[in-house]
Amino acid sequence: MLACYGLTVWPAEIVQTPDDAVAAAERLGWPVVLKAADPEAAKRAGTVRLGLTSPAAVRQAHADLAGQLGADVVLAVQKMAPQPAVPTVVNVLEDPAFGPVVSFGLGDVTARLLRDRGYRLAPLTAEDAAGLVRSVEAAPLLFGEYGYPPVAVGALQELLVRVGRLANDLPEVARLDLDPVLVGESEVFVLGARAVLRSPEGPPPRRRPPPPRLSPSDDNASPHPPPGSPTASVAPETKPLAQTTRAPPPVRARGAEAPPRSGHGE
């Protein structure tokens, strides 16, 4: 489903034992990352081991995570994405009133705790995606401030447009989590993806493209009503009301020729 929209998930393999982890690392290529496979467990601090370059390092990391999370923990081996990179999170939710909504935020613990997130209705234009990226308080970290390297914001915005198109096209997607999405110096890497699908009842909801943008000079102008609304249902060839009704009789001005009569009427 994601590949149809040009979204590729960085390869990973689920493993059970240290030997499985070493074999997966050999297939994927070094260096690798070992992490908790459960998305909820992966959000906890200390559940990822980065930059493992040898079988011994993978075995030690497996033992550490099994001791921390339990012997029956399910782990995943993933080829390490190029660094430096900034972790972000992209989600899609189906709002009962507004339809599909795309949300974005940075993926570090502080941003998650503070719920520093932005939202836009799907589908997204390029301007929507740019505004969404810049709407979060931590956005300066993507632009080379506070010691962070500048990253590929353009590639991130393109990913958001693709996610918005997917959300708008597929009402069967009740929820989509891309977590994390690493934004590197030249491209983005989707390291984790999870979707919740549903079977919509009745006809599929109508998806409409975003309304046309107003020029800066039209900021205070009212947008045109969408087709099918009561105010837009009048045929364009219908003449204005003033041209289709008879002109009212002239009103006589008050004056000496016609003095007003006393009483409540005239």
Backbone as a ProteinNet text record, in pm:
[ID]
protein_1_A
[PRIMARY]
MLACYGLTVWPAEIVQTPDDAVAAAERLGWPVVLKAADPEAAKRAGTVRLGLTSPAAVRQAHADLAGQLGADVVLAVQKMAPQPAVPTVVNVLEDPAFGPVVSFGLGDVTARLLRDRGYRLAPLTAEDAAGLVRSVEAAPLLFGEYGYPPVAVGALQELLVRVGRLANDLPEVARLDLDPVLVGESEVFVLGARAVLRSPEGPPPRRRPPPPRLSPSDDNASPHPPPGSPTASVAPETKPLAQTTRAPPPVRARGAEAPPRSGHGE
[TERTIARY]
82.3	0	86.8	186	272.9	355.5	400.9	484	409.2	277.5	198.4	203.2	236.8	246	390.8	484.1	624.5	681.4	620.9	667.2	732.6	860.9	936	979.1	950.8	991.6	1130.5	1218.3	1355.5	1351.3	1425.6	1412	1448.8	1372.7	1395.1	1346.3	1395.2	1354.5	1325.8	1216.4	1181.8	1268.7	1321.3	1409.8	1366.3	1398.8	1365.1	1488.5	1596.7	1715.5	1836.4	1943.8	2066.6	2119	2108.9	2154.3	2070.2	1937.6	1851	1892.6	1927	1964.9	2093.4	2191	2317.8	2293.4	2213.3	2185.9	2114.3	2020.3	1949.8	2044.9	2135.8	2232.9	2321.3	2357.9	2440.2	2363.7	2234.4	2154.6	2131.3	2104	2069.8	2192.7	2305.6	2427.8	2459	2586.6	2631.2	2650.2	2642	2599	2447.5	2400.4	2258.4	2211.8	2080.2	2014.4	1933.8	1936.1	1850.4	1754.6	1624.8	1525.1	1403.9	1319.7	1195.6	1102.7	1042	953.2	817.4	773.6	644	649.7	561.7	568.3	555.3	474.5	459.1	586	645.6	769.2	883.4	881.3	989.4	990.3	877.9	873.6	945.9	973.3	1041.3	1189.2	1246.4	1388.2	1470.7	1579.2	1669.7	1630.8	1535.8	1492.1	1549.4	1652.5	1717.1	1867.7	1933.9	2079.9	2128	2205.1	2245	2388	2416.2	2552.9	2622.9	2552.8	2614.3	2688.3	2817.2	2901.2	2957.4	2921	2978.1	2879.3	2895.7	2808.8	2814.2	2932.7	2943.6	2862	2863.7	2786.3	2636.9	2593.6	2451.9	2408.9	2492.3	2457.6	2449	2541.6	2539	2416.3	2382.3	2264	2137.3	2131.4	2014.4	2000.9	2110.4	2106.3	2062.8	2111.4	2074.9	1924.5	1869.7	1728	1638.7	1682	1604.7	1600.6	1712.4	1713	1627.9	1620	1542.3	1393.2	1356.9	1217	1154.1	1234.4	1181.7	1235.3	1248.8	1310.3	1227.2	1094.6	1008.2	986.4	1066.3	1050.5	1077.9	1002.7	1024	1105.3	1217.4	1307.3	1313.6	1364.6	1378.8	1519	1576.5	1705.5	1679.2	1744.4	1723.8	1856.9	1877.2	1998.8	1995.5	2107.3	2111.1	2103.1	2015.6	1999.7	2115.4	2146.6	2256.3	2233.8	2340.2	2339.1	2425.2	2402.1	2304.1	2163.5	2064.1	1924.3	1840.5	1725.7	1633.8	1511.3	1476.3	1358.7	1228.9	1133	1001.4	894.3	767.9	654.7	546	489.7	380.3	263.9	146.1	28	-87.9	-179.6	-306.7	-418.1	-518.4	-637.2	-761.1	-865.7	-992.9	-1082	-1103.1	-1190.9	-1334.6	-1429.6	-1567.4	-1631.1	-1582.6	-1641.4	-1566.3	-1434.3	-1353.4	-1290.2	-1296.2	-1232.1	-1087.3	-1002.2	-863.3	-782.6	-705.4	-621.7	-478.6	-382.8	-240.8	-179.3	-106.9	-38.8	111.4	187.7	333.7	394	505	580.6	717.8	805.2	935.7	923.1	1019.2	1005.2	1080.1	1143	1214.6	1115.8	1165.1	1077.3	1013.5	1089.9	1035.5	919.3	933.2	825.5	701.8	721.1	606.7	534	610.2	547.4	471.3	526.8	462	353.7	334.8	235.2	252.7	378.4	411.8	384.5	261.9	220.7	140.5	146.3	66.2	-28.7	-136	-240.5	-284	-314	-370.5	-469.2	-574.6	-669	-610.3	-638.2	-592.9	-695.3	-648.2	-509.9	-434.6	-300.9	-216.3	-158	-158.5	-82	62	149.8	287.8	292.5	203.1	197.9	148.9	52.1	4.6	117.2	193.4	301.9	408.6	443	541.9	491.9	363.8	308.5	301.2	272.3	264.6	400.2	505.6	640	677.2	642.5	681.2	585.4	476.6	378	416.7	510.1	547.6	654.7	656.2	750.7	895.3	917.7	1053.4	1103.2	1029.4	1068.4	1209	1259.2	1395.3	1502.5	1477.2	1576.8	1593.5	1495.1	1505.2	1581.9	1606.5	1666.7	1805.8	1871.5	2010.2	2031.9	1931.5	1948.1	1977.3	2032.5	2063.7	2160.5	2251.1	2354	2314.6	2189.7	2147.5	2189.5	2220.9	2253.6	2127.3	2134.9	2018.2	1988.4	1860.2	1820.6	1731.2	1690.5	1617.5	1469.8	1439.6	1301.7	1214.3	1269.4	1192.7	1147.4	1236.3	1199	1093.2	1101.8	1000.3	864.6	863.1	736.8	675.9	759.6	709.7	647.7	710.4	653.5	516.7	501.6	372.8	264.6	300.9	204	160.1	253.4	220.5	131.7	162.7	80.1	-61.5	-72.1	-203.8	-282.9	-215.7	-284.1	-334.7	-251.5	-293.9	-416.2	-411.4	-523	-651.1	-639.5	-757.7	-814	-726	-768.9	-828.3	-784.9	-818.5	-896.4	-1028.7	-1107.9	-1098.7	-1044.8	-1027.1	-919.8	-833.2	-727.1	-784.5	-807.6	-859.6	-748.1	-625.9	-512.6	-384.8	-288.3	-156.9	-52.7	45.6	154.8	286.9	358.5	495.1	585.4	650.3	720.8	834.8	959.6	996.5	1020.5	1020.8	1064.8	1191	1304.1	1429.9	1449.2	1476.4	1502.1	1652.4	1715.5	1859.3	1899.3	2026.3	2078.3	2031.7	1995.2	1955.2	1826.6	1775.8	1653.5	1591.2	1471.2	1401.1	1393.5	1383.7	1381.5	1267.6	1173	1062.9	1109.6	1133	1186.7	1078.3	959.5	851.4	718.4	630	498.6	396.3	281	171.8	40.3	-47.9	-176.5	-289	-399	-521.7	-625	-674.9	-770.1	-910.7	-1008	-1147	-1225.7	-1349.9	-1441.6	-1550.9	-1541.1	-1641.3	-1780.2	-1879.8	-2017.9	-2081.3	-2164.1	-2230.6	-2136.6	-2179	-2094.3	-1970.7	-1859.6	-1737	-1757.2	-1697.3	-1711.6	-1652.9	-1716.8	-1670.8	-1544.9	-1442.8	-1316.7	-1308.3	-1280.7	-1273.7	-1135.9	-1090.5	-960.1	-967.6	-851.4	-853.1	-906.3	-966.5	-1019.4	-907.7	-939.4	-834.5	-781.1	-652.7	-586.6	-623.4	-642	-665.2	-532.6	-526.6	-405.1	-396.2	-275.9	-262.1	-359.2	-394.4	-484.9	-627.5	-654.6	-790	-804.7	-717.4	-721	-854.5	-919.7	-1045.2	-1166.2	-1144.7	-1255.8	-1318.7	-1446.6	-1515.4	-1485.1	-1450.8	-1424.7	-1553.2	-1539.3	-1656	-1716.8	-1849.4	-1910.6	-1885.2	-1872.5	-1846.5	-1965.8	-1942.4	-2053.8	-2152.8	-2280.7	-2383.4	-2442.3	-2376.7	-2432.7	-2545.5	-2639.3	-2753.8	-2715.1	-2605.6	-2568.3	-2496.9	-2459.1	-2387.5	-2473.4	-2601.2	-2683.9	-2753.1	-2739.8	-2802.9	-2724.2	-2794.9	-2726.5	-2656.5	-2538.6	-2463.6	-2536.1	-2628	-2694.1	-2813	-2850.2	-2962	-2930.5	-3025.1	-3001.6	-3016.3	-2948.8	-2966.8	-3111.5	-3147.4	-3285.6	-3331.5	-3248.3	-3287.7	-3322.6	-3272.5	-3300.2	-3422	-3476.2	-3587.4	-3718.5	-3717.9	-3838.7	-3871.3	-3993.7	-4034.8	-3984.3	-3949.3	-3899.2	-4012.4	-3988.2	-4092.8	-4134.2	-4258.6	-4302.6	-4220.6	-4205.3	-4124.6	-4189.4	-4107.7	-4152.4	-4152.8	-4263.9	-4271.4	-4199	-4125.2	-4054.1	-4152.4	-4129.2	-4211.9	-4184.2	-4286.5	-4264.5	-4396.6	-4391	-4511.4	-4617.1	-4574.2	-4672.4	-4752.8	-4694.9	-4765.4	-4735.2	-4795.9	-4766.8	-4813.2	-4739.8	-4778.4	-4908.6	-4989.1	-5114.4	-5092.7	-5175.7	-5165.5	-5219.1	-5181.7	-5226	-5112.9	-5141.8	-5037.7	-4998.9	-5086.5	-5050.8	-5028.9	-4976.4	-4954	-5027.6
-120	0	126.5	129.1	246.6	262.5	150.6	157.4	217.7	200.9	258.5	410.7	469.2	614.7	661.5	576.5	613.8	622.1	550.5	549.7	414.6	414.6	291.4	282.2	167.8	144.9	82.8	137.8	88	-58.7	-148.6	-292.3	-329.4	-423	-473.7	-616.8	-693.3	-831.9	-855.8	-928.1	-967.4	-1087.1	-1084.8	-1192.5	-1235.9	-1360.7	-1416.5	-1442.6	-1485.3	-1526.7	-1445.8	-1448.6	-1380.4	-1432.2	-1562.7	-1615.8	-1561.4	-1549.9	-1489.7	-1346.3	-1273.4	-1133.5	-1120.2	-1206.3	-1201.2	-1236.4	-1339.7	-1379.4	-1267.7	-1200.8	-1090.3	-975.8	-947.7	-840.6	-871.7	-998	-1036.7	-1016.3	-1045.7	-1028.7	-881.7	-799	-659.3	-573.4	-610.5	-531.8	-447.6	-439.8	-365.5	-217.9	-129.1	-149.8	-162.3	-216.1	-237.8	-176.7	-176	-131.4	-248.6	-268	-367.3	-291.6	-318.2	-242	-328.1	-279.3	-347.3	-340.4	-454.3	-456.9	-398.1	-406.9	-351.5	-199.2	-133.5	12.8	86.3	34.3	100.8	87.9	-31.5	-50.7	30.2	47.1	121	268	320.4	460.9	485.8	381.1	396.8	424.3	504.7	536	410.2	396.2	285.1	155.2	156.8	32.8	19.1	97.2	91.1	87.2	0.3	-6.8	26.2	134.2	186.6	147.4	147.6	136.3	6.8	-105.3	-235.2	-283.6	-310.8	-340.4	-481.3	-566.5	-701.4	-797.2	-928.2	-1026	-1017.4	-993.4	-983.8	-867.2	-754.1	-638.2	-666.3	-739.9	-773.4	-866.7	-966	-1059.4	-987.2	-896.4	-822.8	-733	-666.8	-580.8	-662.9	-781.8	-868.3	-907.2	-942.7	-979.3	-861.1	-740.8	-622.2	-594.2	-597.4	-566.1	-675.2	-803.2	-910.9	-897.3	-854.3	-832.1	-712.8	-612.3	-492	-511.4	-578.2	-587.4	-724.2	-822.7	-956.6	-1055.1	-1180.8	-1282.2	-1311.9	-1289.2	-1319.6	-1199.9	-1095	-975.8	-1007.3	-943.1	-957.7	-837.6	-864.3	-758	-755.1	-644.4	-627	-577	-631.8	-586.1	-503.4	-387.8	-297.8	-237.6	-228.3	-162.4	-17.2	31.8	166.7	269.3	365.8	472.6	570.6	637.7	734.9	842.7	883.5	989.5	1105.7	1230.4	1269.6	1277.8	1269.3	1276.8	1319.3	1379.1	1424.8	1334.1	1270.3	1182.9	1263.6	1222.8	1285.8	1176.4	1218.5	1125.8	1183	1098	1136.5	1040.4	1095.3	1013	1056.1	962.8	991.6	938.9	1022.7	982.4	1021.4	942	972.1	1044	1173	1250.4	1235.3	1206.7	1185.7	1307.9	1426.9	1548.8	1600.6	1589	1651.9	1553.2	1423.2	1326.6	1303.9	1261.5	1228.7	1352.7	1338.8	1447.4	1396.8	1473.5	1439.7	1520.5	1453	1522.4	1500	1593.9	1589.5	1645.4	1587	1637.9	1574.3	1626.7	1565	1442.3	1350.2	1222	1207.5	1312.4	1298.2	1295.6	1252.4	1233.5	1364.4	1473.7	1601.5	1646.5	1636.5	1677.3	1590.4	1462.5	1374.2	1411.6	1436.8	1469	1601.1	1698.3	1829.2	1832.4	1721.8	1713.3	1827.4	1846.2	1951.2	1896.9	1914.3	1856.9	1957.9	1942.3	2022.7	1933.3	1993.1	1915.8	1987.8	1908.6	1960	1857	1906.7	1817.8	1762.7	1635.3	1573.4	1599.3	1609.6	1599.4	1729.9	1721.2	1837	1889.9	2020.2	2083.5	2101.9	2143.7	2171.1	2281	2380.3	2487.9	2436.2	2344.3	2284.1	2210.3	2132.2	2054.2	2145.3	2252.7	2346.3	2412.1	2449.2	2509.2	2411.6	2285.2	2184	2163.4	2154.1	2136.2	2253.1	2373.4	2492.7	2526.5	2451.1	2483.7	2435.6	2342.1	2290	2379.1	2381.8	2468.8	2424.8	2296	2244.3	2250.4	2314.1	2319.7	2375.5	2471.5	2521.4	2413.2	2301.1	2193.7	2130.8	2148.5	2094.4	2188.1	2310.4	2412	2454	2364.6	2388.8	2478	2496.6	2580.3	2494.7	2560.5	2496.5	2379.4	2391.3	2289.6	2169.9	2162.1	2052.5	2080.2	1976.9	1999	2027.3	2111.9	2130.7	2001.6	1968.8	1841.4	1866.8	1757.9	1765.1	1794.6	1919.3	1958.7	1940.6	1966.8	1949	1805.1	1709.3	1568.1	1532.2	1590.9	1567.9	1621	1738.6	1795	1710.4	1657.5	1569.4	1442.9	1388.8	1271.8	1305.2	1422.2	1460.7	1472.3	1525.8	1534.3	1394.8	1300.9	1164.2	1096.7	1118.1	1060.5	1118.1	1248.1	1308.4	1255.2	1227.3	1171.3	1030.8	951.4	816.7	823.3	910.9	921.3	964	1050.7	1098.7	993.5	911	812.7	687	652.5	522.7	540.3	546.2	558.6	435.3	324.2	204.5	222.8	322.8	347.1	430.6	364.4	435.6	507.3	452.2	514.6	467.5	557.6	525.4	595.3	518.3	573	545	649.7	638.5	690.2	597.5	634	534.7	586.7	723.7	741.4	867.2	907.4	991.1	937.7	1010.9	1103.7	1229.2	1328.5	1352	1299.9	1312.2	1435.2	1441.6	1559.1	1567.8	1452.8	1455.6	1379.8	1300	1223.9	1185.8	1125.1	1081	928.5	871.2	726.7	690.5	611.9	564.7	435.9	441.7	325.9	235.9	288.4	207	252.3	156.6	189.3	89.8	142.6	58.2	120.7	37.6	86	6.5	76.5	13.6	30.6	-82	-78.4	-107.6	-64.7	-85.9	-112.8	-157.6	-177.2	-72.8	37.2	144	92.1	134.5	96.5	196.6	145.3	233.6	280.9	381.2	432.5	499.2	495.2	558.4	708	766.8	910.4	988.6	1097.9	1180.7	1255.4	1242.4	1313.2	1425.3	1544.4	1659	1720.5	1776.2	1843.3	1969.3	2019.1	2140.5	2258	2358.9	2475.6	2556.8	2636.9	2719.2	2820.3	2847.3	2944.6	3086.1	3172	3312.9	3385.4	3482.2	3562	3653.7	3705.8	3793.8	3911.1	3962.2	4076.4	4037.4	3904.1	3856.4	3795.2	3831.5	3770.3	3789.4	3901.2	3928.8	3895.9	3839.5	3807.9	3676	3661.8	3537.1	3436.2	3309.7	3208.9	3174.1	3125.8	3083.7	2960.9	2948.9	2830.4	2708.4	2590.8	2469.3	2433.5	2363.3	2321.7	2236.7	2260	2183.2	2249.4	2357.2	2426.4	2516.4	2556	2637.1	2764.6	2827.8	2954.9	2936.9	2814	2791.5	2720.2	2696.3	2616.8	2700	2832.4	2917.2	2906.4	2885.7	2872.7	3001.8	2993.1	3115.7	3208.5	3153.2	3242.6	3315.9	3285.6	3354.8	3502.1	3587.9	3731.3	3780.2	3890.1	3946.4	3983.5	3983.2	4010.1	4146.3	4247.2	4382.9	4389.3	4294.5	4296	4212	4134.4	4046.2	4090.3	4196	4246.6	4384.9	4421.9	4553.7	4660.2	4775.3	4884.8	4938.1	4971.2	5024.4	5163.4	5204	5338.4	5444.1	5559.6	5665.8	5712.9	5748	5798	5949.9	6005.9	6152.2	6208	6308.7	6373.7	6454.9	6461.2	6543.7	6690.6	6766	6907.5	6981.1	7099.4	7183.7	7123.5	7045.8	6992.7	6881.9	6807.2	6695.8	6694.1	6779.8	6785	6658.7	6609.8	6487.4	6506.4	6395	6400	6362.3	6414	6385.4	6246.5	6187.7	6056.2	5957.4	5823.5	5718.1	5674.9	5703	5661.6	5780.4	5749.9	5856.2	5823.9
0	0	0	88.3	95.2	-31.8	-87.3	-207	-324.8	-328.8	-438	-436.7	-323.4	-311.2	-294.9	-332.3	-327.1	-187.7	-92.4	46.1	74.5	102.6	124.6	270.2	332	470.1	471.2	552.7	565.2	608.9	543.4	571.4	714.5	769.6	905.6	912	1010.2	1029.9	1178.3	1205.7	1341.2	1381	1503.4	1550.4	1689.5	1721.7	1852.6	1938.4	1875.9	1950	1905.5	1983.2	1939.8	1806.9	1782.7	1654.3	1539.1	1561.8	1459.7	1430.9	1534.5	1518	1437.5	1464.5	1390.9	1244.1	1218.8	1080.5	1005.1	1071.6	1006.6	975.3	1066.1	1042	922.3	907.5	792.8	662.2	662.7	540.3	507.4	612	588.7	561	620.3	603.2	725.5	756.8	875	841.2	939.2	1078.6	1088.5	1203.6	1221.7	1353.7	1368.2	1490.8	1543.9	1675.1	1740.6	1830.7	1817.3	1890.7	1921.7	2012.5	2043.6	1922.8	1887.1	1771.4	1802.4	1926.6	1965	1959	1882	1870	2003.2	2094.2	2223.3	2306.7	2307.7	2382.9	2324.6	2190.5	2124.8	2162.6	2215.2	2254.9	2387.2	2461.5	2589.9	2567.9	2654.1	2644.3	2670	2597.1	2618.5	2552.9	2458.4	2393.2	2252.3	2221.3	2089.9	2110.7	2036	2036.6	1895.9	1885.1	1754.7	1719.5	1590.4	1540.2	1575.4	1568.8	1598.6	1475.2	1490.1	1374	1371.9	1470.1	1474.2	1538.5	1512.7	1578.4	1729.9	1786.1	1931.8	1985.3	1914.5	1959.4	1951.6	1849	1836	1948.9	1980.3	2088.3	2222.1	2247	2373.2	2380.8	2271.2	2269.1	2291.7	2232.2	2251.6	2398.3	2460.8	2602.4	2688.4	2657.7	2735.3	2724.6	2603.1	2585.5	2643.2	2634.2	2694.5	2846	2905.2	3049	3090.2	3004	3035.1	3011.8	2903.1	2861.5	2886.6	2926.3	2949.3	2848.5	2891.5	2806.5	2682.4	2689.9	2575.2	2483.9	2498.6	2416.6	2269.6	2180.7	2036.9	1990.4	1926.2	1881.4	1729.9	1677.5	1533.6	1503.9	1397.7	1346.4	1222	1215.4	1101.9	1061.4	931.9	884.5	929.3	978.6	1032.3	920.9	936.9	838.9	848.4	738	740.8	845.8	906.1	1006.4	956.5	1006.6	1108	1049.6	1137.5	1097	1216.6	1187.6	1292.4	1289.9	1403.6	1404.8	1409.1	1328.4	1326.7	1326.2	1343.1	1345.1	1255.3	1167.9	1079.5	1103.6	1124.8	1151.2	1062.8	1040.2	974	1063.4	1087.2	1162	1083.6	1096.1	1030.9	1131	1110	1197.6	1150	1241.4	1196.3	1133	1166.1	1111	989.1	988.8	884.5	787.5	816.3	729.4	767.8	673.5	707.1	744	852.8	904	914.5	863.1	871.6	985.2	1073.5	1182.6	1171.7	1227.5	1218.2	1345.7	1387.4	1500.6	1503.1	1586.6	1603.1	1692.7	1679.6	1745.9	1876.1	1926.6	2053	2169.4	2284.2	2400	2443.2	2442.3	2488.1	2401	2268.5	2178.5	2197.4	2224.1	2247.8	2376.1	2481.6	2609.8	2604.3	2531.5	2521.4	2413.3	2343.1	2236.2	2134.8	2097.3	2000.6	1860.8	1812	1684.9	1604.2	1472.8	1382.5	1305.3	1250.5	1183.3	1055.9	952	828.7	773.1	706.7	641.7	512.7	485.4	361.6	250.3	124.1	78.9	103.6	102	126.9	-2.9	-18.2	-124.2	-76.3	-165.4	-125.3	-20	-33	66.8	201.2	198.6	323	394.1	318.1	377.5	437.6	365.6	418.1	545.8	548.4	668.8	784	755.2	860	925.3	846	901.5	992.2	951.5	1026.7	1140.7	1153.9	1257.1	1396.2	1407.6	1539.1	1600.7	1733.2	1803.6	1782	1761.5	1745.8	1602.2	1512.1	1371.3	1348.3	1427.4	1402.1	1401.5	1469.3	1470.6	1333	1244.8	1108.9	1016	1061.6	974.8	1022	1096.6	1133	1253.3	1336.9	1455.8	1579.1	1682.1	1810.9	1795.8	1699.5	1683.5	1600.4	1554.8	1469.2	1324.5	1247.1	1106.3	1026	923.6	836.2	761.1	749.9	688.8	569.2	504	377.3	402.3	432.4	460.8	336.4	218.4	95.4	77.1	106.5	95.9	199.6	317.9	421.1	376.3	315.7	268.2	157.9	69.3	-36	24.7	128.5	196.3	255.3	315.3	373.6	266	148.9	39.1	-3.8	-12.7	-52.2	51.9	179.5	285.7	280.5	257.2	246.1	128	17.1	-99.4	-68.9	-1.6	37.8	128.5	229.5	323.2	254.8	156.3	85.6	-9.9	-67.9	-166.5	-104	17.3	76	205.6	198.3	321.6	409.8	355.9	438.8	545.5	531.2	628.3	742.8	856.7	973.5	1048.5	1042.6	1110	1041.5	1032.8	978.5	1062.8	1112	1192.5	1121.8	1087	1037.2	1149	1218.4	1341.4	1365.7	1359.5	1326	1176.5	1136	1002.7	1024	983.8	998.7	879.4	909.9	805.6	800.9	696.5	683.1	604.9	571.8	502.5	358.5	296.9	156.7	128.3	222	199.4	332.4	324.9	445	445.6	566.6	583.2	678.3	628.3	712.6	779	910.5	980.9	1037.7	1058.3	1112.2	1055.7	1027	971.6	1025.2	1065.5	1112.5	1067.4	1010.7	962.2	1026.3	1053.9	1101.1	991	939	829	880	804.2	839.5	711.9	729	617.1	628.1	554.8	565.9	531.1	609.2	582.9	487.7	395.8	301.5	193.5	115.6	7.6	64.2	-7.7	42.5	59.5	165.2	184.9	69.1	38.4	-73	-33.7	-117.2	-94	-195	-148.9	-239.2	-234	-345.1	-344.7	-260	-216.4	-135.5	-214.5	-148	-219	-281.3	-383.8	-446.3	-348.4	-363.4	-276.1	-316.4	-217.7	-245.1	-255	-343.9	-354.7	-234.2	-203	-87.4	-89.6	-210	-217	-185	-184.8	-160.2	-21.9	70.9	203	271.6	247.9	315.5	230.5	111.5	23.2	63.6	37.2	66.7	-42.8	-8.3	-112	-183.2	-306.5	-381.9	-316.3	-310.4	-250.1	-335.9	-272.7	-349.7	-435.6	-548.6	-633.7	-555.7	-581.2	-514.9	-392.6	-342.5	-227.5	-274.3	-184.7	-227.4	-297.5	-251.9	-312.5	-444.5	-476.9	-602.7	-704.9	-673.2	-762.6	-868.8	-867.1	-967.1	-1097	-1206.3	-1335.3	-1370.1	-1433.6	-1461.3	-1558.3	-1643.9	-1739.2	-1678.1	-1552.9	-1489.9	-1473.7	-1510.5	-1503.4	-1360.2	-1325.2	-1192	-1168.1	-1040.9	-1003.9	-1053.8	-1049	-1089.5	-1237.3	-1318.4	-1461.5	-1498.7	-1406.8	-1438.5	-1373.8	-1294.6	-1230	-1284.5	-1273.3	-1318.8	-1222.9	-1281.2	-1197.4	-1110.8	-983.3	-896.5	-942.6	-912.1	-949.9	-880.2	-944.1	-882.2	-753.2	-660.3	-530.2	-533.6	-497.7	-497.9	-377.8	-403.3	-292.8	-211.2	-82.9	4	-26.6	-39.2	-66.9	-73.4	-130.8	-135.7	-224.4	-333.7	-425.2	-360.8	-268.3	-205.7	-59	19.4	163.9	231	331.5	400.2	473.6	473.4	545.2	691.6	776.7	919.1	945.5	1056.8	1092.8	1083.8	1089.7	1091.8	951.1	849.6	713.7	625.3	505.3	408.9	282.5
[MASK]
++++++++++++++++++++++++++++++++++++++++++++++++++++++++++++++++++++++++++++++++++++++++++++++++++++++++++++++++++++++++++++++++++++++++++++++++++++++++++++++++++++++++++++++++++++++++++++++++++++++++++++++++++++++++++++++++++++++++++++++++++++++++++++++++++++++++++

